[in-house]
Every structure is written in C-alpha cells, then in structure tokens.
Amino acid sequence: MKCNPDLILLDVMMPGMDGYEVCRELKKNALTMAIPVIFITVLDHQDEEEAGLEAGAIDYITKPFHNASFKAKIHNYLTLKELLAKNKSQIISLDFENDWF
C-alpha cells in the first residue's frame, strides 16, 4: 500500500472480491489492520450488517443516509483514531522512560 489512509469506505458489492473479503484481508495485514473500515451499501438486511462487522468493520451504513449523520460519524471515528494513536504514543514513551529508571 503506497499511502496510509485514515479511514476506508467500502461497498459490499464489488467486482471480483466482495467487500467482506477485502475487509478481512485488510485486517490480516499488519500494515492495514488498524485502519478503520466502514461499509456503505444498499444491502440493509441484519445478516449483511453482522457479516460486515464480523469481517472487522467499525460501522455499517446503509444507503440512503443523512449527510449530517454520515459526516458526524466520520468525524467521530477519525477523532477516536487520533486519540488512540496519541494514547499508544504516550504508552510507548512511558515504557521507554521506565526502562531507564
């Protein structure tokens, strides 16, 4: 992967490999496993949503959706990802400091 996206939006129905399989592959890869995946699809059955979440997605949004809610969800997920990265950095820093004392 040439770039490291902050978030991945996937549809379930894609040519060749469905979105569930793409998500599972992303979650197996050490370089992409921490990138949040959100499904955006017209498939609105409960079993489809469960399959998406079991594949590793953090959310499953069905079309049509309200733009304001969608933007708020994306903002919240990106904020959470940033906070988790800061937390991880602080833990690593504390571990490093503890190794010296």
N, C-alpha and C positions, 0 to 999 in steps of 0.2 A: 504494500500500500504506500503510495507516494505522499499522501497527505494524511494527517491525523484529524479527522473530523470530531467536532464536539458532540455531535448527535447524528444518528442515522434514521431517516424516514424511509420505511419500506412498504410496498404493497404486497399483499399475499399472492396475488395472481401476476406472475411474471413468466416470460418465455424461458424455457429450458429448465430452470430451477425455481421452485416456488419460494416465496418469502420466508416461510418457516425454515427451510433448509439453509437459506442464506444466513438467517439469524443464528442457527445452530453452528454453522461454520465460523461465523464471526466470534461467537462465544467460546469456541475451541482454541482460537488463535490468541496467543499471549499479547500480540500487538494490538488486537482489536477487542479483546474481551471486556474491557472497562468502558467502551463506548456505548452509551445508552441507545437502544433501538426502540423506535415507536412504529407500530403498524398503522397505516392509514388505508382503509379499504371499504368497499361496499358490502363485504360479507359481514352480516350482522347476527349470525347465529352464535349462541352461547358456546357451543363446542369449538367454533372457529376462534373465538376470543381466548378460550382456555388453551388451545393449541399454540397461539401466538405467545401467550405469557409463559407457557411451559418451555417454549423454544428459547426464552431468555429476554423477551421484550419487556420494557418497563411500562408500556401502555399499549392499548389497542383502541384506536379511534375510528369510528365508522362514519362514512360519508352519507349524507351531507352533515357537516358540522358547523358550529357557530365560530366565526373567525376570532371573536374576542376570547372565547374559552380556549380555542386552539393556541392562540398567541400566549395566553397566560400559562397554559400547561408547558409550552416550550420554554418560556422564561423561567418557570419554576424548576424544571429539570436541569436547565443549564446552570442556574444558581446553585442547586444542590450538587451538581458535578464539581463546580468550582470550590464549594465549601469542603467537599470530600477530599479534593486534591490538596487544599491547604492543610486539612487535618492530617493527611498522610505525610505531608512535608514536615509538619511540626513533630509528628511521632518519630520520623527518621532523625530529625535534628536532636530530639531529646535522647534517643538511643545513642547517637554519636557522642553527645555530651556525657552521658552516663558511662560510656566506655572509657572516658578519660579520667574519671574520678573514682 
